[in-house]
Amino acid sequence: MELNELKKTWQEAKPVQYSRKELDSIFEIKTRRSLKSINRSMLTDAVFMVLVTAGFVSITFILGLKSRYIISGELLFIAILLCLHYRIKHLTLSRINLSENNITEAILQIIKKVKGYLLLYKVLTPLIAGGLFILYQVNTNFYNTGIYSLPRPAFTIGIALSTGILVLALTHFITTTMYGKELKRLKQMYKDLAHGKNY
Amino acid sequence: MKQEEKEFLDQIDLHQNIVHKVCRMYTNNKDDHDDLFQEILLQLWQAYPRFKGNSKLTTWMYRVALYTAISRNKKKQRLVSESIDSKAYEYYENHDPYRYENLRMAISTLSETDKALVMLYLEEKPYKEIADIMGLTETNVGVRLNRVKKKLKEILVIR
């Protein structure tokens, strides 16, 4: 028996068909409910990130660092992470453009975009963390001496670099934990489809 | 119900056989079939506002449905392979249950992407359309289908 012979068997299988009433009911109950659940989950994430941001600002005030540069820097830091996180979630959850692309192209586009955002994470996070540390040192020095400068430049830059490297390692670990599985799944799908193409 | 929702459901109602066929290829019982149908419907609804009509509506539906099925089955691969049972052809009643069982058994050995190719082939879609849906060249479709046919022949000959 060959595949061609099975065409008839496939086509003769009793068709499954929902009535319009059933279809409307599935859409009302399942589709709408699932969308609500997805939106609720995104909202929970957003609230969590807002709370973290508020926490950062509070700590700054508690420590008595009233510099608007530090606060702005922290907010920028959180905002960038928040944007990247949402963009990746958005891309992998529901922005698969299959209207203009075939399945293989759509998957490749998502892989490229997610990789790009992960690279941004890894470049921006250590830079901002290092930068914030230097700003913190400059501010502390200003409160102590009244001069806007680094107290021990070589030492401070060394610590900033170490902070950057540490944050880079941490970012790598966190992004791999958060998005690694999804990225691996997408790559495997692409590999299966493209059979031998490199990406 | 909003006008856009009504239009969408009209289209789904008209072409629901596409979604059912994908569900049939990727599931083995009624519960899984219904679950996958709902998941595909959700993906179609989310993607509907971005459908610009650059391709045929049915081509777009195949793409979304197959993508959803392939990615879902990757996640549930183990569960699906464990759930192959006699309910498969009880639900998809057929004139020739023996042949249908053979077909399902053979299909269950294929990779998720090969299942998509076989489904489109069984639906007698031209290579050009298969290539357009999957993102392969027509030659590649031919080569891969030949490979799948050979593999299935070996399995089906044993039966």
Interface residues (C-beta under 8 A of the other chain):
Chain A: M1 E2 L3 N4 L6 K7 T9 W10 Q11 E12 A13 K14 P15 V16 Q17 Y18 R20 L23 D24 I26 F27 K30 T31 S34 L35 S94 I96 N97 L98 S99 E100 N101 N102 I103 T104 E105 A106 I107 R185 Q188 M189 D192 L193 A194 H195
Chain B: M1 E5 L9 I12 D13 Q16 N17 H20 C23 R24 H33 F37 Q38 L41 L42 Q43 W45 Q46 A47 R50 F51 K52 N54 S55 W60 R63 V64 L66 Y67 I70 S71 K74 K75 Y91 Y92 E93 N94 H95 D96 R99 Y100 N102 L103 A106 S111 E112 T113 A116 V118 Y121 L122 E123 E124 A131 D132 I133 M134 G135 L136 N140 R144 V148 K149 L152 K153 L156 V157 R159
